[in-house]
Amino acid sequence: MSMYREGYECYLEKCELFGLEPVNFRYYVIQLSPEQLTAFNEQARSKKGLN
């Protein structure tokens, strides 16, 4: 879940940079595509040394 949180933090920074109102974390995660979820999970596994 921390990988999703890191992505969300980046999203918040970009929203602030461009003056946009961000969505909440729950909605952010729900809106991720299957490809994005797979990429997050693969990156998390490689960081844990499971890949």
PyMOL CGO cylinders between C-alpha atoms (Angstrom):
from pymol import cmd
from pymol.cgo import CYLINDER

trace = [
    CYLINDER, 0.00, 0.00, 0.00, 2.93, 2.34, 0.56, 0.3, 1, 1, 1, 1, 1, 1,
    CYLINDER, 2.93, 2.34, 0.56, 3.62, 2.34, -3.19, 0.3, 1, 1, 1, 1, 1, 1,
    CYLINDER, 3.62, 2.34, -3.19, 0.13, 3.65, -3.82, 0.3, 1, 1, 1, 1, 1, 1,
    CYLINDER, 0.13, 3.65, -3.82, 0.69, 6.30, -1.16, 0.3, 1, 1, 1, 1, 1, 1,
    CYLINDER, 0.69, 6.30, -1.16, 3.94, 7.40, -2.84, 0.3, 1, 1, 1, 1, 1, 1,
    CYLINDER, 3.94, 7.40, -2.84, 2.12, 7.74, -6.16, 0.3, 1, 1, 1, 1, 1, 1,
    CYLINDER, 2.12, 7.74, -6.16, -0.63, 9.69, -4.44, 0.3, 1, 1, 1, 1, 1, 1,
    CYLINDER, -0.63, 9.69, -4.44, 1.88, 12.07, -2.88, 0.3, 1, 1, 1, 1, 1, 1,
    CYLINDER, 1.88, 12.07, -2.88, 3.34, 12.75, -6.34, 0.3, 1, 1, 1, 1, 1, 1,
    CYLINDER, 3.34, 12.75, -6.34, -0.19, 13.32, -7.64, 0.3, 1, 1, 1, 1, 1, 1,
    CYLINDER, -0.19, 13.32, -7.64, -0.87, 15.82, -4.84, 0.3, 1, 1, 1, 1, 1, 1,
    CYLINDER, -0.87, 15.82, -4.84, 2.30, 17.74, -5.68, 0.3, 1, 1, 1, 1, 1, 1,
    CYLINDER, 2.30, 17.74, -5.68, 1.29, 17.99, -9.35, 0.3, 1, 1, 1, 1, 1, 1,
    CYLINDER, 1.29, 17.99, -9.35, -2.22, 19.11, -8.43, 0.3, 1, 1, 1, 1, 1, 1,
    CYLINDER, -2.22, 19.11, -8.43, -0.76, 21.84, -6.26, 0.3, 1, 1, 1, 1, 1, 1,
    CYLINDER, -0.76, 21.84, -6.26, 1.68, 22.86, -9.00, 0.3, 1, 1, 1, 1, 1, 1,
    CYLINDER, 1.68, 22.86, -9.00, -1.11, 23.27, -11.54, 0.3, 1, 1, 1, 1, 1, 1,
    CYLINDER, -1.11, 23.27, -11.54, -3.73, 24.64, -9.14, 0.3, 1, 1, 1, 1, 1, 1,
    CYLINDER, -3.73, 24.64, -9.14, -6.03, 21.61, -9.37, 0.3, 1, 1, 1, 1, 1, 1,
    CYLINDER, -6.03, 21.61, -9.37, -8.23, 20.19, -6.63, 0.3, 1, 1, 1, 1, 1, 1,
    CYLINDER, -8.23, 20.19, -6.63, -7.06, 16.62, -5.87, 0.3, 1, 1, 1, 1, 1, 1,
    CYLINDER, -7.06, 16.62, -5.87, -9.36, 13.68, -5.23, 0.3, 1, 1, 1, 1, 1, 1,
    CYLINDER, -9.36, 13.68, -5.23, -9.05, 11.73, -1.96, 0.3, 1, 1, 1, 1, 1, 1,
    CYLINDER, -9.05, 11.73, -1.96, -6.73, 8.73, -1.66, 0.3, 1, 1, 1, 1, 1, 1,
    CYLINDER, -6.73, 8.73, -1.66, -9.50, 6.12, -1.83, 0.3, 1, 1, 1, 1, 1, 1,
    CYLINDER, -9.50, 6.12, -1.83, -10.89, 7.52, -5.08, 0.3, 1, 1, 1, 1, 1, 1,
    CYLINDER, -10.89, 7.52, -5.08, -7.35, 7.86, -6.49, 0.3, 1, 1, 1, 1, 1, 1,
    CYLINDER, -7.35, 7.86, -6.49, -6.66, 4.14, -5.95, 0.3, 1, 1, 1, 1, 1, 1,
    CYLINDER, -6.66, 4.14, -5.95, -10.08, 3.11, -7.33, 0.3, 1, 1, 1, 1, 1, 1,
    CYLINDER, -10.08, 3.11, -7.33, -9.36, 5.05, -10.52, 0.3, 1, 1, 1, 1, 1, 1,
    CYLINDER, -9.36, 5.05, -10.52, -6.01, 3.34, -11.22, 0.3, 1, 1, 1, 1, 1, 1,
    CYLINDER, -6.01, 3.34, -11.22, -6.03, 1.20, -14.36, 0.3, 1, 1, 1, 1, 1, 1,
    CYLINDER, -6.03, 1.20, -14.36, -5.15, -2.51, -14.23, 0.3, 1, 1, 1, 1, 1, 1,
    CYLINDER, -5.15, -2.51, -14.23, -1.85, -1.66, -15.94, 0.3, 1, 1, 1, 1, 1, 1,
    CYLINDER, -1.85, -1.66, -15.94, -1.03, 0.93, -13.29, 0.3, 1, 1, 1, 1, 1, 1,
    CYLINDER, -1.03, 0.93, -13.29, -1.90, -1.49, -10.48, 0.3, 1, 1, 1, 1, 1, 1,
    CYLINDER, -1.90, -1.49, -10.48, 0.28, -4.18, -12.06, 0.3, 1, 1, 1, 1, 1, 1,
    CYLINDER, 0.28, -4.18, -12.06, 3.20, -1.74, -12.40, 0.3, 1, 1, 1, 1, 1, 1,
    CYLINDER, 3.20, -1.74, -12.40, 2.84, -0.66, -8.75, 0.3, 1, 1, 1, 1, 1, 1,
    CYLINDER, 2.84, -0.66, -8.75, 2.72, -4.28, -7.58, 0.3, 1, 1, 1, 1, 1, 1,
    CYLINDER, 2.72, -4.28, -7.58, 5.75, -5.30, -9.69, 0.3, 1, 1, 1, 1, 1, 1,
    CYLINDER, 5.75, -5.30, -9.69, 7.75, -2.37, -8.40, 0.3, 1, 1, 1, 1, 1, 1,
    CYLINDER, 7.75, -2.37, -8.40, 6.80, -3.20, -4.81, 0.3, 1, 1, 1, 1, 1, 1,
    CYLINDER, 6.80, -3.20, -4.81, 7.84, -6.84, -5.30, 0.3, 1, 1, 1, 1, 1, 1,
    CYLINDER, 7.84, -6.84, -5.30, 11.20, -5.82, -6.80, 0.3, 1, 1, 1, 1, 1, 1,
    CYLINDER, 11.20, -5.82, -6.80, 11.86, -3.45, -3.90, 0.3, 1, 1, 1, 1, 1, 1,
    CYLINDER, 11.86, -3.45, -3.90, 11.17, -6.30, -1.48, 0.3, 1, 1, 1, 1, 1, 1,
    CYLINDER, 11.17, -6.30, -1.48, 13.45, -8.63, -3.46, 0.3, 1, 1, 1, 1, 1, 1,
    CYLINDER, 13.45, -8.63, -3.46, 10.61, -10.95, -4.43, 0.3, 1, 1, 1, 1, 1, 1,
    CYLINDER, 10.61, -10.95, -4.43, 11.07, -10.55, -8.18, 0.3, 1, 1, 1, 1, 1, 1,
]
cmd.load_cgo(trace, "trace")
